[in-house]
Structures are given as structure tokens and as C-alpha cells.
């Protein structure tokens, strides 16, 4: 395993293990809710929370 931080960086899609369509949906969700400036991990958590709430309703 590399210890160089530059070598550890992954693309957003790889970091969250999602498909391109899922990433597009998450980024659209962020734009619609003005979450563009929030860290991506918080946006992803909010996106899945919203999805779970929508399915439960």
C-alpha cells in the first residue's frame, strides 16, 4: 500500500463505489438543494437519507 497521499486519491465514483448514473443523481441532488459547497460525503449521506424517506412514504 502506498503511503503517498497523492497516490491514494480516488475519483469520486470510486471513492463512494457508485455507478456514473448514481453519481450524476447525487450531484443533481446537491445542486437542487444548494449543497454544492458541502463535503461530498455529507451530500451522499443526505441523498441516501432522502431516498430511504421517499421509499418509506
HTML snippet that shows the backbone in 3Dmol.js (N, CA, C, O; Angstrom):
<script src="https://3Dmol.org/build/3Dmol-min.js"></script>
<div id="view" style="width:600px;height:400px;position:relative"></div>
<script>
const pdb = `
ATOM      1  N   UNK A   1       0.841  -1.179   0.000  1.00  0.00           N
ATOM      2  CA  UNK A   1       0.000   0.000   0.000  1.00  0.00           C
ATOM      3  C   UNK A   1       0.881   1.236   0.000  1.00  0.00           C
ATOM      4  O   UNK A   1       1.832   1.328   0.777  1.00  0.00           O
ATOM      5  N   UNK A   2       0.572   2.167  -0.855  1.00  0.00           N
ATOM      6  CA  UNK A   2       1.356   3.395  -0.934  1.00  0.00           C
ATOM      7  C   UNK A   2       1.025   4.317   0.225  1.00  0.00           C
ATOM      8  O   UNK A   2      -0.121   4.398   0.668  1.00  0.00           O
ATOM      9  N   UNK A   3       2.043   5.010   0.709  1.00  0.00           N
ATOM     10  CA  UNK A   3       1.806   5.973   1.774  1.00  0.00           C
ATOM     11  C   UNK A   3       1.743   7.387   1.232  1.00  0.00           C
ATOM     12  O   UNK A   3       1.406   8.317   1.965  1.00  0.00           O
ATOM     13  N   UNK A   4       2.061   7.560  -0.030  1.00  0.00           N
ATOM     14  CA  UNK A   4       1.997   8.875  -0.641  1.00  0.00           C
ATOM     15  C   UNK A   4       0.536   9.265  -0.825  1.00  0.00           C
ATOM     16  O   UNK A   4      -0.224   8.570  -1.499  1.00  0.00           O
ATOM     17  N   UNK A   5       0.153  10.388  -0.217  1.00  0.00           N
ATOM     18  CA  UNK A   5      -1.248  10.807  -0.257  1.00  0.00           C
ATOM     19  C   UNK A   5      -1.742  10.997  -1.687  1.00  0.00           C
ATOM     20  O   UNK A   5      -2.899  10.705  -1.986  1.00  0.00           O
ATOM     21  N   UNK A   6      -0.888  11.476  -2.556  1.00  0.00           N
ATOM     22  CA  UNK A   6      -1.291  11.719  -3.934  1.00  0.00           C
ATOM     23  C   UNK A   6      -1.710  10.416  -4.618  1.00  0.00           C
ATOM     24  O   UNK A   6      -2.609  10.421  -5.459  1.00  0.00           O
ATOM     25  N   UNK A   7      -1.073   9.318  -4.270  1.00  0.00           N
ATOM     26  CA  UNK A   7      -1.395   8.033  -4.877  1.00  0.00           C
ATOM     27  C   UNK A   7      -2.685   7.429  -4.325  1.00  0.00           C
ATOM     28  O   UNK A   7      -3.260   6.533  -4.944  1.00  0.00           O
ATOM     29  N   UNK A   8      -3.141   7.902  -3.183  1.00  0.00           N
ATOM     30  CA  UNK A   8      -4.331   7.341  -2.555  1.00  0.00           C
ATOM     31  C   UNK A   8      -5.621   7.971  -3.052  1.00  0.00           C
ATOM     32  O   UNK A   8      -6.702   7.421  -2.840  1.00  0.00           O
ATOM     33  N   UNK A   9      -5.520   9.106  -3.704  1.00  0.00           N
ATOM     34  CA  UNK A   9      -6.743   9.775  -4.125  1.00  0.00           C
ATOM     35  C   UNK A   9      -7.465   8.950  -5.170  1.00  0.00           C
ATOM     36  O   UNK A   9      -6.847   8.357  -6.053  1.00  0.00           O
ATOM     37  N   UNK A  10      -8.767   8.921  -5.057  1.00  0.00           N
ATOM     38  CA  UNK A  10      -9.604   8.178  -5.995  1.00  0.00           C
ATOM     39  C   UNK A  10     -10.600   9.146  -6.610  1.00  0.00           C
ATOM     40  O   UNK A  10     -10.846  10.232  -6.086  1.00  0.00           O
ATOM     41  N   UNK A  11     -11.157   8.735  -7.716  1.00  0.00           N
ATOM     42  CA  UNK A  11     -12.199   9.561  -8.294  1.00  0.00           C
ATOM     43  C   UNK A  11     -13.402   9.516  -7.370  1.00  0.00           C
ATOM     44  O   UNK A  11     -13.515   8.625  -6.528  1.00  0.00           O
ATOM     45  N   UNK A  12     -14.290  10.466  -7.527  1.00  0.00           N
ATOM     46  CA  UNK A  12     -15.476  10.495  -6.671  1.00  0.00           C
ATOM     47  C   UNK A  12     -16.266   9.198  -6.792  1.00  0.00           C
ATOM     48  O   UNK A  12     -16.731   8.651  -5.792  1.00  0.00           O
ATOM     49  N   UNK A  13     -16.416   8.714  -8.005  1.00  0.00           N
ATOM     50  CA  UNK A  13     -17.200   7.499  -8.220  1.00  0.00           C
ATOM     51  C   UNK A  13     -16.543   6.311  -7.526  1.00  0.00           C
ATOM     52  O   UNK A  13     -17.229   5.498  -6.908  1.00  0.00           O
ATOM     53  N   UNK A  14     -15.226   6.206  -7.622  1.00  0.00           N
ATOM     54  CA  UNK A  14     -14.525   5.098  -6.974  1.00  0.00           C
ATOM     55  C   UNK A  14     -14.581   5.224  -5.454  1.00  0.00           C
ATOM     56  O   UNK A  14     -14.711   4.223  -4.749  1.00  0.00           O
ATOM     57  N   UNK A  15     -14.485   6.442  -4.957  1.00  0.00           N
ATOM     58  CA  UNK A  15     -14.472   6.659  -3.513  1.00  0.00           C
ATOM     59  C   UNK A  15     -15.773   6.210  -2.862  1.00  0.00           C
ATOM     60  O   UNK A  15     -15.761   5.713  -1.736  1.00  0.00           O
ATOM     61  N   UNK A  16     -16.887   6.376  -3.555  1.00  0.00           N
ATOM     62  CA  UNK A  16     -18.181   6.010  -2.983  1.00  0.00           C
ATOM     63  C   UNK A  16     -18.759   4.753  -3.607  1.00  0.00           C
ATOM     64  O   UNK A  16     -19.888   4.369  -3.299  1.00  0.00           O
ATOM     65  N   UNK A  17     -18.007   4.117  -4.468  1.00  0.00           N
ATOM     66  CA  UNK A  17     -18.423   2.865  -5.116  1.00  0.00           C
ATOM     67  C   UNK A  17     -19.833   2.966  -5.693  1.00  0.00           C
ATOM     68  O   UNK A  17     -20.722   2.186  -5.352  1.00  0.00           O
ATOM     69  N   UNK A  18     -20.009   3.934  -6.564  1.00  0.00           N
ATOM     70  CA  UNK A  18     -21.309   4.090  -7.198  1.00  0.00           C
ATOM     71  C   UNK A  18     -21.122   4.144  -8.710  1.00  0.00           C
ATOM     72  O   UNK A  18     -20.020   4.367  -9.210  1.00  0.00           O
ATOM     73  N   UNK A  19     -22.200   3.940  -9.409  1.00  0.00           N
ATOM     74  CA  UNK A  19     -22.142   3.988 -10.869  1.00  0.00           C
ATOM     75  C   UNK A  19     -22.143   5.446 -11.320  1.00  0.00           C
ATOM     76  O   UNK A  19     -22.395   6.351 -10.525  1.00  0.00           O
ATOM     77  N   UNK A  20     -21.866   5.658 -12.573  1.00  0.00           N
ATOM     78  CA  UNK A  20     -21.895   7.007 -13.124  1.00  0.00           C
ATOM     79  C   UNK A  20     -23.274   7.627 -13.009  1.00  0.00           C
ATOM     80  O   UNK A  20     -23.401   8.824 -12.753  1.00  0.00           O
ATOM     81  N   UNK A  21     -24.311   6.815 -13.198  1.00  0.00           N
ATOM     82  CA  UNK A  21     -25.685   7.316 -13.081  1.00  0.00           C
ATOM     83  C   UNK A  21     -25.991   7.731 -11.645  1.00  0.00           C
ATOM     84  O   UNK A  21     -26.643   8.749 -11.413  1.00  0.00           O
ATOM     85  N   UNK A  22     -25.520   6.944 -10.689  1.00  0.00           N
ATOM     86  CA  UNK A  22     -25.747   7.287  -9.286  1.00  0.00           C
ATOM     87  C   UNK A  22     -25.028   8.581  -8.928  1.00  0.00           C
ATOM     88  O   UNK A  22     -25.591   9.438  -8.246  1.00  0.00           O
ATOM     89  N   UNK A  23     -23.787   8.726  -9.385  1.00  0.00           N
ATOM     90  CA  UNK A  23     -23.037   9.941  -9.095  1.00  0.00           C
ATOM     91  C   UNK A  23     -23.728  11.148  -9.711  1.00  0.00           C
ATOM     92  O   UNK A  23     -23.819  12.197  -9.074  1.00  0.00           O
ATOM     93  N   UNK A  24     -24.215  11.016 -10.937  1.00  0.00           N
ATOM     94  CA  UNK A  24     -24.944  12.112 -11.575  1.00  0.00           C
ATOM     95  C   UNK A  24     -26.169  12.491 -10.752  1.00  0.00           C
ATOM     96  O   UNK A  24     -26.447  13.675 -10.559  1.00  0.00           O
ATOM     97  N   UNK A  25     -26.902  11.493 -10.267  1.00  0.00           N
ATOM     98  CA  UNK A  25     -28.095  11.754  -9.455  1.00  0.00           C
ATOM     99  C   UNK A  25     -27.721  12.456  -8.151  1.00  0.00           C
ATOM    100  O   UNK A  25     -28.421  13.369  -7.712  1.00  0.00           O
ATOM    101  N   UNK A  26     -26.628  12.034  -7.538  1.00  0.00           N
ATOM    102  CA  UNK A  26     -26.182  12.645  -6.287  1.00  0.00           C
ATOM    103  C   UNK A  26     -25.775  14.093  -6.520  1.00  0.00           C
ATOM    104  O   UNK A  26     -26.121  14.968  -5.727  1.00  0.00           O
ATOM    105  N   UNK A  27     -25.051  14.352  -7.592  1.00  0.00           N
ATOM    106  CA  UNK A  27     -24.629  15.719  -7.884  1.00  0.00           C
ATOM    107  C   UNK A  27     -25.815  16.604  -8.244  1.00  0.00           C
ATOM    108  O   UNK A  27     -25.850  17.775  -7.866  1.00  0.00           O
ATOM    109  N   UNK A  28     -26.791  16.055  -8.974  1.00  0.00           N
ATOM    110  CA  UNK A  28     -28.023  16.799  -9.268  1.00  0.00           C
ATOM    111  C   UNK A  28     -28.763  17.132  -7.973  1.00  0.00           C
ATOM    112  O   UNK A  28     -29.242  18.251  -7.790  1.00  0.00           O
ATOM    113  N   UNK A  29     -28.849  16.148  -7.076  1.00  0.00           N
ATOM    114  CA  UNK A  29     -29.481  16.330  -5.771  1.00  0.00           C
ATOM    115  C   UNK A  29     -28.801  17.475  -5.019  1.00  0.00           C
ATOM    116  O   UNK A  29     -29.474  18.322  -4.433  1.00  0.00           O
ATOM    117  N   UNK A  30     -27.474  17.498  -5.037  1.00  0.00           N
ATOM    118  CA  UNK A  30     -26.721  18.551  -4.349  1.00  0.00           C
ATOM    119  C   UNK A  30     -27.025  19.922  -4.944  1.00  0.00           C
ATOM    120  O   UNK A  30     -27.220  20.890  -4.208  1.00  0.00           O
ATOM    121  N   UNK A  31     -27.066  20.007  -6.261  1.00  0.00           N
ATOM    122  CA  UNK A  31     -27.354  21.288  -6.910  1.00  0.00           C
ATOM    123  C   UNK A  31     -28.763  21.763  -6.581  1.00  0.00           C
ATOM    124  O   UNK A  31     -28.969  22.941  -6.289  1.00  0.00           O
ATOM    125  N   UNK A  32     -29.731  20.854  -6.628  1.00  0.00           N
ATOM    126  CA  UNK A  32     -31.126  21.220  -6.363  1.00  0.00           C
ATOM    127  C   UNK A  32     -31.328  21.723  -4.942  1.00  0.00           C
ATOM    128  O   UNK A  32     -32.172  22.588  -4.706  1.00  0.00           O
ATOM    129  N   UNK A  33     -30.580  21.203  -4.011  1.00  0.00           N
ATOM    130  CA  UNK A  33     -30.751  21.558  -2.602  1.00  0.00           C
ATOM    131  C   UNK A  33     -29.670  22.500  -2.092  1.00  0.00           C
ATOM    132  O   UNK A  33     -29.516  22.683  -0.885  1.00  0.00           O
ATOM    133  N   UNK A  34     -28.932  23.088  -3.004  1.00  0.00           N
ATOM    134  CA  UNK A  34     -27.882  24.061  -2.661  1.00  0.00           C
ATOM    135  C   UNK A  34     -26.846  23.473  -1.706  1.00  0.00           C
ATOM    136  O   UNK A  34     -26.390  24.134  -0.773  1.00  0.00           O
ATOM    137  N   UNK A  35     -26.486  22.214  -1.961  1.00  0.00           N
ATOM    138  CA  UNK A  35     -25.477  21.541  -1.144  1.00  0.00           C
ATOM    139  C   UNK A  35     -24.139  21.454  -1.875  1.00  0.00           C
ATOM    140  O   UNK A  35     -23.264  20.682  -1.483  1.00  0.00           O
ATOM    141  N   UNK A  36     -23.980  22.239  -2.931  1.00  0.00           N
ATOM    142  CA  UNK A  36     -22.785  22.171  -3.775  1.00  0.00           C
ATOM    143  C   UNK A  36     -21.488  22.364  -2.993  1.00  0.00           C
ATOM    144  O   UNK A  36     -20.470  21.744  -3.302  1.00  0.00           O
ATOM    145  N   UNK A  37     -21.530  23.223  -1.985  1.00  0.00           N
ATOM    146  CA  UNK A  37     -20.311  23.559  -1.257  1.00  0.00           C
ATOM    147  C   UNK A  37     -20.046  22.630  -0.072  1.00  0.00           C
ATOM    148  O   UNK A  37     -19.029  22.770   0.607  1.00  0.00           O
ATOM    149  N   UNK A  38     -20.938  21.699   0.178  1.00  0.00           N
ATOM    150  CA  UNK A  38     -20.762  20.760   1.285  1.00  0.00           C
ATOM    151  C   UNK A  38     -19.810  19.634   0.868  1.00  0.00           C
ATOM    152  O   UNK A  38     -19.703  19.316  -0.316  1.00  0.00           O
ATOM    153  N   UNK A  39     -19.124  19.035   1.838  1.00  0.00           N
ATOM    154  CA  UNK A  39     -18.281  17.878   1.510  1.00  0.00           C
ATOM    155  C   UNK A  39     -19.128  16.769   0.886  1.00  0.00           C
ATOM    156  O   UNK A  39     -20.280  16.563   1.268  1.00  0.00           O
ATOM    157  N   UNK A  40     -18.554  16.075  -0.059  1.00  0.00           N
ATOM    158  CA  UNK A  40     -19.304  15.074  -0.816  1.00  0.00           C
ATOM    159  C   UNK A  40     -19.860  13.975   0.079  1.00  0.00           C
ATOM    160  O   UNK A  40     -20.963  13.485  -0.167  1.00  0.00           O
ATOM    161  N   UNK A  41     -19.123  13.578   1.109  1.00  0.00           N
ATOM    162  CA  UNK A  41     -19.635  12.507   1.969  1.00  0.00           C
ATOM    163  C   UNK A  41     -20.916  12.926   2.690  1.00  0.00           C
ATOM    164  O   UNK A  41     -21.772  12.082   2.955  1.00  0.00           O
ATOM    165  N   UNK A  42     -21.064  14.202   3.010  1.00  0.00           N
ATOM    166  CA  UNK A  42     -22.300  14.675   3.636  1.00  0.00           C
ATOM    167  C   UNK A  42     -23.444  14.707   2.633  1.00  0.00           C
ATOM    168  O   UNK A  42     -24.584  14.387   2.971  1.00  0.00           O
ATOM    169  N   UNK A  43     -23.140  15.089   1.410  1.00  0.00           N
ATOM    170  CA  UNK A  43     -24.153  15.106   0.354  1.00  0.00           C
ATOM    171  C   UNK A  43     -24.639  13.684   0.082  1.00  0.00           C
ATOM    172  O   UNK A  43     -25.838  13.453  -0.075  1.00  0.00           O
ATOM    173  N   UNK A  44     -23.713  12.738   0.026  1.00  0.00           N
ATOM    174  CA  UNK A  44     -24.075  11.339  -0.223  1.00  0.00           C
ATOM    175  C   UNK A  44     -24.963  10.823   0.906  1.00  0.00           C
ATOM    176  O   UNK A  44     -25.965  10.156   0.648  1.00  0.00           O
ATOM    177  N   UNK A  45     -24.606  11.125   2.148  1.00  0.00           N
ATOM    178  CA  UNK A  45     -25.417  10.686   3.287  1.00  0.00           C
ATOM    179  C   UNK A  45     -26.817  11.286   3.213  1.00  0.00           C
ATOM    180  O   UNK A  45     -27.804  10.588   3.447  1.00  0.00           O
ATOM    181  N   UNK A  46     -26.910  12.560   2.892  1.00  0.00           N
ATOM    182  CA  UNK A  46     -28.214  13.214   2.783  1.00  0.00           C
ATOM    183  C   UNK A  46     -29.023  12.636   1.626  1.00  0.00           C
ATOM    184  O   UNK A  46     -30.238  12.474   1.734  1.00  0.00           O
ATOM    185  N   UNK A  47     -28.352  12.326   0.524  1.00  0.00           N
ATOM    186  CA  UNK A  47     -29.018  11.725  -0.632  1.00  0.00           C
ATOM    187  C   UNK A  47     -29.644  10.387  -0.255  1.00  0.00           C
ATOM    188  O   UNK A  47     -30.803  10.139  -0.587  1.00  0.00           O
ATOM    189  N   UNK A  48     -28.901   9.520   0.432  1.00  0.00           N
ATOM    190  CA  UNK A  48     -29.429   8.204   0.803  1.00  0.00           C
ATOM    191  C   UNK A  48     -30.518   8.319   1.862  1.00  0.00           C
ATOM    192  O   UNK A  48     -31.463   7.530   1.871  1.00  0.00           O
ATOM    193  N   UNK A  49     -30.390   9.307   2.763  1.00  0.00           N
ATOM    194  CA  UNK A  49     -31.446   9.557   3.738  1.00  0.00           C
ATOM    195  C   UNK A  49     -32.739   9.953   3.029  1.00  0.00           C
ATOM    196  O   UNK A  49     -33.820   9.479   3.375  1.00  0.00           O
ATOM    197  N   UNK A  50     -32.613  10.822   2.040  1.00  0.00           N
ATOM    198  CA  UNK A  50     -33.768  11.266   1.259  1.00  0.00           C
ATOM    199  C   UNK A  50     -34.385  10.087   0.508  1.00  0.00           C
ATOM    200  O   UNK A  50     -35.607   9.943   0.476  1.00  0.00           O
ATOM    201  N   UNK A  51     -33.546   9.246  -0.095  1.00  0.00           N
ATOM    202  CA  UNK A  51     -34.042   8.083  -0.833  1.00  0.00           C
ATOM    203  C   UNK A  51     -34.800   7.130   0.092  1.00  0.00           C
ATOM    204  O   UNK A  51     -35.857   6.616  -0.274  1.00  0.00           O
ATOM    205  N   UNK A  52     -34.265   6.898   1.280  1.00  0.00           N
ATOM    206  CA  UNK A  52     -34.914   5.999   2.234  1.00  0.00           C
ATOM    207  C   UNK A  52     -36.255   6.570   2.685  1.00  0.00           C
ATOM    208  O   UNK A  52     -37.235   5.837   2.818  1.00  0.00           O
ATOM    209  N   UNK A  53     -36.295   7.867   2.918  1.00  0.00           N
ATOM    210  CA  UNK A  53     -37.532   8.512   3.343  1.00  0.00           C
ATOM    211  C   UNK A  53     -38.579   8.452   2.228  1.00  0.00           C
ATOM    212  O   UNK A  53     -39.759   8.228   2.497  1.00  0.00           O
ATOM    213  N   UNK A  54     -38.153   8.649   0.987  1.00  0.00           N
ATOM    214  CA  UNK A  54     -39.073   8.612  -0.155  1.00  0.00           C
ATOM    215  C   UNK A  54     -39.659   7.210  -0.333  1.00  0.00           C
ATOM    216  O   UNK A  54     -40.835   7.071  -0.669  1.00  0.00           O
ATOM    217  N   UNK A  55     -38.855   6.179  -0.114  1.00  0.00           N
ATOM    218  CA  UNK A  55     -39.341   4.799  -0.251  1.00  0.00           C
ATOM    219  C   UNK A  55     -40.304   4.437   0.872  1.00  0.00           C
ATOM    220  O   UNK A  55     -41.243   3.669   0.665  1.00  0.00           O
ATOM    221  N   UNK A  56     -40.071   4.988   2.056  1.00  0.00           N
ATOM    222  CA  UNK A  56     -40.920   4.679   3.203  1.00  0.00           C
ATOM    223  C   UNK A  56     -42.286   5.360   3.091  1.00  0.00           C
ATOM    224  O   UNK A  56     -43.272   4.882   3.652  1.00  0.00           O
ATOM    225  N   UNK A  57     -42.336   6.461   2.374  1.00  0.00           N
ATOM    226  CA  UNK A  57     -43.603   7.222   2.266  1.00  0.00           C
ATOM    227  C   UNK A  57     -44.576   6.593   1.309  1.00  0.00           C
ATOM    228  O   UNK A  57     -45.675   7.112   1.114  1.00  0.00           O
TER     229      UNK A  57
END
`;
const viewer = $3Dmol.createViewer("view");
viewer.addModel(pdb, "pdb");
viewer.setStyle({}, {cartoon: {color: "spectrum"}});
viewer.zoomTo();
viewer.render();
</script>
